[in-house]
Amino acid sequence: MVSSTDDPTLGLFQVLREDLAGDLAEGEDPRSFPENDPDLSEDTLQAMYRHMLRVRLLDERMMMRQRQGRIGFYGAITGQEATPIATAFALREQDWVFPALRENAIMLVRGFPLTKWLAQVYGNSLDVLKGRQMPSHMSGREVNQVAWSSCLGPQLPQAVGAAMAAKIKGHDAVTVGFIGDGATSEPDFHCAMNFAGVYQAPCVLICQNNHWAISVPSSKQTRSATFAVKAKGYGMPGIRVDGNDVLALHAAVQTAVDRARAGEGPTFIEAVTYRIGAHSSSDDPTVYRSDEEVEVWRKKDPIQRFERYMRHRGLVDDAERARLEEAIVAEILEAITTVEAAAPPARETLFEDVYGDRPWHLREQEDELLAHEPAPSPH
């Protein structure tokens, strides 16, 4: 069922109740649309809950470290935890992810080690990217996640291209590409949507509509009734989903992934959510939006909504929540301690990954560099 309209691009697909005010009466169902419940196993529900809570606690501690001057930049996803976690649980190992800023947590769900993930914020010797990428631009070949670009939009045509490569080679893989609402104004969005529609690429394209492209509201991005409705113009299915409802998101993404894997082509999903915090550690959102607006969305918190459902199912209580939070915080602090103790990337890594066979002039430059002791660090 889709609330308010039978058109999936204009309605809002939901499972969980939106209003968090007040406690549930005994036996009262926390779902608005039980028929939409994806009916996940208890183990899966508990794992999803843990990962959502983990990324919230992780973001809190990393933002504190940025304010302390221990890292240069960080992009939190507070309020948008549902989309990356739901998506991760809908994918198979062979599938590829092309993220934007707020989907890095997918890597953690798929098994990327937390220490190596954090090292990509610090850019030190534990960083698989050897300190070459900007902070919070995580990626990892071992979990099929590609680095994203701060220039809006290019990951979407990359996702479609990778999907077409898999289709041509006969690989059983689906790609998922993410953008924010602001990137729908970029040419890359049109190119990706048109190419995916024409060639029926096995991909899922997801727009996290968090209402703000840094300081530009979504109302300045389009005159269409929704972002999801744009799918019709490109000849593909579209659906508008409550982006703070992890169960609705999982159901929608799983359906889209299954369609793509079955050779039925792409799907465009608009996840309607909200960025509770700043765009990044470099942003002050009080300049362009009101506290009242933030409070309206804070009452739709995706973790609180899911937790209410979990309590209704008897899968979490106060004691379990406290135990889980204590364990997660300990895990995070241990990983941070390990990463902060690591050395900078070795000097010789400057010459790695440039050529398959290193030419003579780079060999000479490396020999000259290593012949001299490194200058003492000022820190």
Phi, psi and omega in degrees: 000143175243128183290146171075337180199155178275353177277114184296340179275348182247335179277202178216107182287125184220157167239306186273149176299146183273322186281124181261000184290131176080161179270156176288140171291156182303126180082356182287135184281127179282001182260137173277325182230079181303332181292345178269352183301125181289356175057056180280156179292160179298322178298319180293317179300315180294322178293319178298317179298316180297318182291324177296315179294323181298315182290328176296313181292325178296314180298320180300315182287328179285326175295323177297320180291328175294318180294333178278355180082015182273340170225160186272331188203146174206144177241105180278159180244020186311123183097348182240025184293334188295317186296308181295322183291315179299318180297315182303321182282353178263356186259159171258168184301325185279352183283154183246145182240131176241093190274169163254208187292326194249032177236014183296336182294341177303323180301318182293320178297325184274008171104005178291130184297139182298322181297316180290329177294312179293328180298336178283349170276322183273332180069044183249197187292344177274354183281121179295341177268002174061032175075016187267343182261161177290154179301148178065021173249054189293149172202163179197119179299326185293343176240018175056045176239126186266147178295145179259168183247140175290342171283122191297130164103336190295339181292340182289308175296332175296319179296319179293318179298318178294323177297319179293324177298317178296320180296315181296322181278353180076023179279143179273066183228146176241144174251150177235124179244138183243146169216166170264176181297328180294327182289346176292348177270359182268149178302328181300328179296312179298314181301314182294314182296317182293314181296316180297319181291315183295315186260005177052053181293141179281075184218163173234125181249123188239126175256116172275098178276091180263014171078352181217123170265086197056257184254004182261121182289157181297337178296341178270358183265333187203155172256356179288158184298323177216171172281326182300327184295341179297338180302326183299323181292342181252007174072034178226158176294146175225153178213139177257121189239147173293109185285358175253011182243098188296329180288319177296318180296316180299317180299316182291315181292319180298318178298317181293318179296317180296321177300311183297318183291333179277003179084019183263006172094188188277165173224143175249126182242128170258117177261109184276109186219198181203138176274104183293319182267200179284161176303320177199181179293351180264004190246148173239096186289346180293344180288330188234358177216159187268155175295328180297320179296317181297319182295325177302316182280334177298330179287352177253020185314126184294329180287317178296320179297316180291321180297323178299320176295317181296321177295320178299325180277354182075024184261352176205148174218185183300317182293317179293320178299315180295317179298317182294316180296319179299317181293319181294315180298319178298318178299315181296313182295323177296317179294318179298316179301317179297315184291319182290342178273351183285151179282167173295166176301143179299145184300324184292345178292347175303331187258001181273153173067020179266313177227154173296314174245115186293124180287166187301321186291329176286326176297321178294317180296320179295316179300319180294318180297314186284348177285345182247142176291144179293148177294146179297143180289139178285350185262000000 
